[in-house]
Amino acid sequence: MPPRPLLFLLAAACASEAPSLRLASSSLPLDPRAPAPLAAPAEGRSDSASSRPVTLVVRAGGATERLEAPCRVGVWTTLERVRARAFVQRESWGRLGDRPPRLLARVTDQVIEGVVARVRPEEDGSLSFVVEVAKCERGPGRTVAMFHGRRVALGEPWRSGYRFVGSAPAGFQGAVARWGDAVEIEAGGAGGPPPPGTVRFASLGEAGFVAGEAPAAEAFAEDWEPAEPFRLEADGVERMDFRLVKRRSAAGFRTSARGAFEEYGPPFSITRDG
């Protein structure tokens, strides 16, 4: 087993910057009331005496990303290849009396595109995973207000992509998730059909699959819209705060605690192999 410093360097290598993705967006109608995205649990073991090599191959937007590192058994590890784009999320402007307005504060944020995978090798040899593949645009910015003749412009970012939750059986090498021709994920670094028991789904001409006992899959979109400005005026000082808030919409399904499939967006046809 490699020493701990080497493990850190190998995992860090999977966090390099990705090129811009030409990922195809889903044509499904997305539900703005979709549930919050499922994520790998933050709680649990933070270390382990054993490790296992993990390889994920993600094909999306004409690009192939290979993420691999030795990962601790029973511990969630993040492997990623992403690109960040900064945008102005909030500005505060003020004016004292009849003086010219001034910019008081500016807050920036980032939109992330690329591949982010949370993986956990299990004691029984299987591999649990949560994978998100997304593209984004920062946009030129939009005028959200005029403050005493000064233009207030905030970002105009958006993201869209796909998210999968599932698991691969012990020793399996092959496809574990797919959404149409947009994105495919393989475990083990070798091509092959999905494992027995894989869940297949279809809706309005789009189809895919995800492996695992309690899988989930969704197409999603996120954008940032101007919120109602906050205005404060006292003792001759006027202040206005302008900000963007994120809106999320999605279509897909997840598995409930009772093992039932819960859909959102358009209806899905969901079956399990075997």
Backbone hydrogen bonds, N-H to C=O, Kabsch-Sander energy under -0.5 kcal/mol:
donor,donor_aa,acceptor,acceptor_aa,energy
6,L,3,P,-0.6
7,L,3,P,-1.8
8,F,4,R,-2.1
9,L,5,P,-1.9
10,L,6,L,-2.4
11,A,7,L,-2.3
12,A,8,F,-2.4
13,A,9,L,-1.5
14,C,10,L,-0.6
14,C,11,A,-1.1
15,A,12,A,-1.9
16,S,13,A,-0.8
18,A,82,V,-1.1
22,R,61,G,-0.5
31,D,250,A,-2.8
34,A,31,D,-1.5
52,R,71,C,-2.5
54,V,69,A,-2.3
56,L,67,L,-2.9
57,V,186,E,-2.4
58,V,56,L,-0.5
58,V,65,E,-3.1
59,R,57,V,-0.5
59,R,184,E,-2.8
60,A,58,V,-0.5
60,A,63,A,-2.3
61,G,182,A,-0.9
63,A,60,A,-2.1
65,E,58,V,-3.1
67,L,56,L,-3.0
67,L,65,E,-0.6
68,E,66,R,-0.5
69,A,54,V,-1.8
71,C,52,R,-2.8
73,V,50,S,-2.1
74,G,121,P,-3.6
75,V,72,R,-1.7
77,T,119,V,-2.6
79,L,77,T,-0.5
79,L,117,A,-3.0
81,R,115,V,-2.6
82,V,16,S,-1.0
83,R,113,E,-2.6
85,R,111,V,-2.5
87,F,109,D,-2.4
89,Q,87,F,-0.6
89,Q,107,V,-2.3
90,R,107,V,-1.8
91,E,242,F,-2.4
92,S,105,A,-2.4
93,W,240,M,-2.8
94,G,102,R,-2.5
95,R,238,E,-2.4
97,G,95,R,-0.7
97,G,236,G,-2.7
99,R,96,L,-2.3
102,R,94,G,-3.0
104,L,92,S,-3.1
104,L,102,R,-0.6
105,A,92,S,-1.4
107,V,90,R,-2.8
109,D,87,F,-2.6
111,V,85,R,-2.5
113,E,83,R,-2.5
114,G,134,A,-2.8
115,V,81,R,-2.5
116,V,132,E,-2.4
117,A,79,L,-3.1
118,R,130,V,-3.1
119,V,77,T,-2.7
119,V,117,A,-0.6
120,R,128,S,-2.3
122,E,126,S,-3.0
125,G,122,E,-1.8
127,L,168,A,-2.3
128,S,120,R,-2.4
129,F,166,G,-2.6
130,V,118,R,-2.2
131,V,164,F,-2.4
132,E,116,V,-2.6
133,V,162,Y,-2.6
134,A,114,G,-2.2
135,K,160,S,-2.8
137,E,158,W,-2.0
142,R,154,L,-2.5
144,V,142,R,-0.7
144,V,152,V,-2.8
145,A,152,V,-1.2
147,F,150,R,-3.1
148,H,146,M,-0.8
150,R,147,F,-1.5
152,V,145,A,-2.7
153,A,151,R,-0.7
154,L,142,R,-2.0
155,G,88,V,-3.3
156,E,138,R,-1.4
158,W,137,E,-1.9
159,R,222,E,-2.8
160,S,135,K,-2.1
161,G,220,F,-2.1
162,Y,133,V,-2.6
163,R,218,E,-2.4
164,F,131,V,-2.7
165,V,216,A,-2.5
166,G,129,F,-2.3
167,S,211,A,-1.4
168,A,127,L,-2.5
171,G,125,G,-0.8
172,F,169,P,-1.9
174,G,187,A,-2.0
175,A,192,G,-2.2
176,V,185,I,-2.9
177,A,185,I,-1.4
178,R,209,F,-2.6
179,W,183,V,-2.4
180,G,207,A,-3.0
182,A,179,W,-1.6
183,V,179,W,-1.3
184,E,59,R,-2.0
185,I,177,A,-2.9
186,E,57,V,-2.8
187,A,174,G,-2.9
188,G,55,T,-2.4
190,A,187,A,-0.7
198,T,195,P,-1.3
199,V,210,V,-2.2
200,R,271,T,-3.2
201,F,208,G,-2.3
202,A,269,S,-1.4
203,S,206,E,-2.9
206,E,203,S,-2.2
208,G,201,F,-2.3
209,F,178,R,-1.8
210,V,199,V,-2.3
211,A,176,V,-2.7
216,A,165,V,-2.1
217,A,253,F,-2.1
218,E,163,R,-1.9
219,A,251,A,-2.7
220,F,161,G,-2.4
221,A,249,S,-2.5
222,E,159,R,-3.2
223,D,247,R,-2.1
224,W,157,P,-1.2
225,E,245,V,-2.7
227,A,243,R,-2.7
230,F,241,D,-2.2
231,R,229,P,-0.5
232,L,239,R,-2.9
234,A,237,V,-2.3
237,V,234,A,-2.1
238,E,95,R,-2.9
238,E,236,G,-0.5
239,R,232,L,-3.1
240,M,93,W,-2.9
241,D,230,F,-2.8
242,F,91,E,-3.0
244,L,89,Q,-1.9
245,V,225,E,-2.8
247,R,223,D,-3.6
249,S,221,A,-2.3
250,A,31,D,-1.6
251,A,219,A,-2.3
252,G,264,Y,-2.1
253,F,217,A,-2.5
254,R,262,E,-1.8
256,S,254,R,-0.5
256,S,260,A,-3.3
259,G,256,S,-1.8
262,E,254,R,-3.2
262,E,260,A,-0.5
263,E,261,F,-0.6
264,Y,252,G,-2.2
269,S,202,A,-2.9
270,I,268,F,-0.6
271,T,200,R,-2.6
273,D,198,T,-3.0
